[in-house]
């Protein structure tokens, strides 16, 4: 037998290594573009309620708009299954390039859409179709980025060095929110509704070109290269995952605990919070944006610190601490937003609690997801349950919360939905989540 070349992840000094910086920059920048594109829609959900749906019923329009946002999340698992199988069979790099190109093209097209006033329900249908395309592409992106970055990082610093990937959701919200706040400050309300809302989508074309250029310069994951040299790549990765009881059990754990918990906390703190401030608290949209921007900024150092903490004490205690904090704080925080509606500083302080919970769960998450599964089917095993949880549980949570609140007449009743699911995630994690710190990703 010919000798095999064993390829290892980058060394521990990779934090200062040009090679690792290029890997991290290309992987993270592409994921940032995906999140920017995806979350710009969420940030504009209130405006889309009148732009793409009949304006005579604002509540129904908001629910339709949130449902359209949620549908993009619902199809994420299909994208994960499709692109995840390609990633395990043909390599991580090729999938990266395909997903960002599809996502960027769909986002740019949103900026060209006619409104409901111009084309009626046809415009609504086109918006939904583009959201579905975005969701499919994002389903292939998120799991792949987790795997690609983790497979390049040294084991001793994997939590800290991969935690930067989790910044991309916050950066996407930060960029889209900041841009929209500036546009709303510079433009009249009539101009923003007429054409200003299109600018973030059209500008994404420039970001897309830069992202594709960065990803074309990427090399294949060292773990996948070793699998390919050994001719051990999976032929039917999805079927292999579903047949192996150990892998299937960990996919269930990932779905019910880590990804569900992280998705709920992220969407409740970063997506639904500004919607709640604008529609329930009745806060001026520009003021709501200026409050949520610094809250999101705090997410970045906290996420890195929590990832680094997981390198020292383990992934399990950090994640469980985040789930516990999220479960205990979500109802009091939103009740406080209503009670202190005229005190921006107190609102800022309250929103820091769920942000810390997000950081505790997502800081170790990139490393943990890859450490749970064998290399041969890792892309599929990570991507499918993660996108199922993030899409069906986390992504639909703003819609479910708003729907329950509307049906019950209580603005806080809907928060019982994420509370119950966070409690379930905490219980499942306490009894079933293993410690994975230091796991060999070549295995």
N, C-alpha and C positions, 0 to 999 in steps of 0.2 A: 504494500500500500504506500502511496506517495505520502510524504510528510505533510502535515497540515500546519498552516500558519495560524497560531492562536492570536486573535486580535483582542486587546483589552481596552476598556474605557480609558479616557484621558487621565493622566496622573493627578494626584491631589493638588499639585501646583497649578492646575488648570484654571483657577480663578484669575491668575495673571497670564495665562497662556493665550496667545493670539488665536490659536486654533480653536480653543474652547469658546472664546468670545465670539468668533465668527459663527460657530454652531449655534450658540445661544441667541445671538442677534438675529440670525436668519429664521430660526424656529419661532422665537418670540415675536419678531416683527410681523411675520405672516399671521400669527395668531391674533396679534393686536388688530390687524386690519380686519380679520374676520369678526372680532368682537365689536370693533368700531362700526362696521357695516350693520351688524346684527342689532346692536343696541341703539343705534341712531333711530331705528324704527320705534323701539320702546320709549325713548325719550320724547318722540313726537306722537305717541299714541293718543294723547288728548287732542292734538290738532287733527290727526287723521280721522278722528271720530266725526268731524264735520266736513273734511275734505273728500273722503271716500265713502261716506255713508249718508243717508238722508239726514239733514240737519234739524228736522222738526222734533226729534226726541234725543236730547243730548245724552241721557243715561244709557239708552239702548245703543246709541252710536259709540259710546265709550266701551260698552261690553263687546260690541262687534269688533272694535279696533283691538281690544285686548285678546279677543278670541283669534283674530287673524295673526297677531303676534305669537299666540300660543300654538297655532297650527304649524308655524315654522319650527317650533320646538318638538311637536309631536312626531314629525317625520325624521328627526335627527337619528333615531335608532336604525331606520332604513339606510341612511347614509353611512352609519357606523358599520352595519353588517356588510354593505357593498364595498366601501373603501377599505374597511378593516381586512376583509378577505384579500383584496388586492395587495395591501401592505404586507401581510404575512406571506403571500405567495411571490410577489415580484419586487418588494423592497419598499422602505419607508419614503425615500426621496421622491419617487415618481408620483406617489399619491399626494404628497405635499404640494407639488406643482399643479396638479389637476384640481385639487379642492380650492386653492386660492384663486385660480383663474375663473372657475365656475361662480364662486361667491362674488367676486368683484364684478363680473359681467352683470349678474342679477341685480346687484346693488346700484350700479350705474343706471340700469334700466328703470329703477324706481323713480329716479330723478327726472325721467322723461315722461312719466305717466300722465294721462289726462285725469282730471278729477271727476267726482260723481256728478257735479253740476254740468260737466261737458259731455261725458259719455254714459252717465247713469251707472247701472249695475255692471256694465262691461268693464268700466274702470276698476270697480271693486274686485271683479274676477281676475283681472290682470295683476292687481296688487297681491291677491292671495296666491296666484301661481308663482310670482317671483319670491314670495315668502317661503313657499314650499321648496323652491330651488335653493334658496339660501340655507334652509334647514338641512337639506340633504348634504350640501357641501360642508356645512359646519359639523355635521355628524361624523364625517370622515376626518375632519381636521383635528378636533379636540383630543380624541384618544391617541391619534398618531403623534401629535406634538408632545403629549405626556411620555409616550414610549421613546420617541426619538431623543429627547433631552435626557431622560433618565439613563438610557443606554450609553450615553457619552460621559456621564458624571462619575467621579470616584465615589466608592461606597461610603467612605468616612464623612464626606461632605455632601452626600446626595440630597438630603433634605433641604439644606440651605441653598445649594446651587440650582436645584430644580424649582425652588419656590418662586423664582422670578417669573416662571411661566404663568403663575396665578395672578401676577400683576396685570396681565393683559386684559382681563375682564374689567378691572378697575380703570386701567388706562383708556380702554375703549369708551367706558361711561364718561370718564373725565374729558376726553377729547370731544366726544359728541355733545355732552352737556355744555361745556365751555363754549364751543362753537355756536350752539343754538342760543345760549344766553347772550353772546355778543351780537348775533344777528337780530335778536329781539330787542336789544338795547339800541342798535343802530337804525333799524328799520321801523317804519310804522306798522301797526298791527295789520292794516290792510295789505301792505306790501309783503309782509312775511307770509300771510295766508295766500297771497296771489302767486308769489314766485320764490320768496326767501327760503322756504322750507326745502326747496330742491337743491340748494347749494351744497349741503353736506354730502348728499348722494353723488352729485356730479364731481365733486372734488375727490371722491374716493378713487377715481380713475388714476390720478397721479400716485396715490399711495399703492394702488394695485401694481402699477408698473415697477415701482421701487421694490415691492415685495417679491415679485416674480424674478427680478434680477438677483436679489439676495438668495433666493431658493435655488436658482440655477447653479449657483456657486457651491451648493452643499455637496458633501460626500455622503455615501451610504452609511447607515448605522454600523458600528463595529460588530455588534452582536449579530445583526442580520448577515453581515459579510461572513462571519464564522459559520453560521448555519448554511449559507450557500456553498461555502468551500467544502463543508462536510456532507453536502447534498441531503440536508435534514430539514429543508423548508417544508412547510405544510402544503399539501395539495388541496385539502378540503378543510380549512381552518375552522370554519363555523361548525361543521359537523363534528370535528374533533373536540371542540370545546363542549358541545352539548352531550357528547358520549362519555366524556371523562367526568366521573362524579366529583372528584376533588376540585377540578376547575369549575364545574357547574355550581358547586356549593359556594365557592369563593366569588363567582359572578353574582350569585344571589346576595351574598354578604355585601358586596360592593354596591349593588342596587339599593338594598334596604337601609344601609347604614351610611357609608362614606359619601357616596355621590348624591343620594337623596338628601342627606343632612346638609352637605355643602351647597347643593343647588337651592334648597329652600332658604337657607340663610342668606345666600347671595342675592336671590331675587327679591326676598322680603326687605332686605336692607338697602339694596342698590337700585332696584327697579321699581318696586311698589312704593317705597317711602316717598320719593318725589311726587308720584301720582297721588298718594294719600294727602300730602301737603297741599297740592293744588286743588284737588276735587272735594276733599272732606274738610280739611282745616280751612280751606278757602284762602290760602296764602297767595300773595302775588307771585306769578310764575318766575319772574326774574329773581325775587328774594329767595324763593325756594331753591332755585339753581345755585345762588351764591352760598346758601347754607350747606347744601349737599356736596358741593365741590370740595371744601376742605375736609369734610368727613371722608370722602373717597380718598383724598390724599393720605390720610392717616392709615389707610388700609395697606399701603405699600411697605413701610418699615415694619408694621406689625406682622405682615405675612412672612417677610424674610426672617424676623426674629423667631417666629413660631416654627418655621422650617428648620432653623439652626437649633432650636430647642429640642426638636425631635431627633436630631443627630446625637444629642447628649443623653436624653432620658428615654427615647423611644417614640415611635409613631403613635402607639396605642394611647398612652395617657394624654397626649396633647389633643388628639382628635376627640376623645371622650370628654375632655374639659370643655372643648368648644360646643359639643352637642348639649352638654349640661347647661352652659351659660345661655345658649340660644333658647333652649326650652323654657328656662326660668325667666328670661327677660322679654320675650317677644310681646306678650300681652301688656305688661306694665309700660313698656316703651311706647307703644302706640296710644295707650290711654294717656300717657304723659304728653304726647304730641298734641292731643286735643285739649288737655287741661292748660298747657303752657303755650297756647297758640300765638300769643303776642310777645313771647320772650325768645328771640332767636338763639341766644347763647345757651339757654336751657335745652332747646330743641337739638342744638349741635351736640351737647353733652349726652343727651339721651341716645342719639343715633350712634354714638361711639360704642355702646354696649353690643349691639348686633354686629358691628364692624369687627370688634375684637373676637366675637364668636366665629365669624367668617374666617378670620385669619388663623385661628386655632385649628379649624378643620381643613382649610385649603393650603395652609403653609406646608404641612407634610404630605399633602394629597398626591402631588405629581410622583414623588418617590414611592409612596405606599401603593399606588395603583399598579405600577410596574413590578414592584416586589412581590405582589400577590400571585403572579402567574408565570408559567414557564415561557422561555424565549420563543419557542416554535409557534405558539398561537397567541402571543401576548397582545399584538395589535387588536385582534378581534375580541379577545377576552376582556380587555380594558374598554374598548370602544363601545361595544354593544350595551352592557349594563349601565355604564356611565352615562351614555346618551339617553337610554331609557329613563333613568332617574332624573337627569337634568332636564330632559324634555317633557316627560309626562308628569313629573312631580314638581320640579322646580319651575319649569317654564310655564306651566299652566297655573301656578299658584297665584299670580296677580289676578288672573281672570276668576279663579275660584273664590278668592277672597272678596273681590268686588261683587261677584254674583250673589254670594251668601249674604253679604252686607245689604245688597239691594233687596233681596227677598225677605230678609228679617226686619229690615228697617233700622238695624243697629250697625254703625260703622265699625264696631269692634268685633261683631259676631263672626265675621269671616275669618278672623285670625285664629279661631279655634281649629281651622283646617291645618295650617302649618304647625300649630302647637301639637296637635295629635300625632302628626307624622314625625316631628322632631323627637317626641317622646318615644315613639316606636323605634326610631333610629338609635336613640340612646340605649334602649333596652337590648336591642339586637347587638349593638357594638359591645356592650358590657359583657355579654355572655359569649360572643362568637368572634370578635375581632382579634386576630393574632398579632404578635409583635413581629415585624418584618425588617427592622433596622439591620443593615449589613448584609442583606440577602444578595447572593451571587446572581446577577442578571444573565449570565451566560448559561445558567442551568435550565 
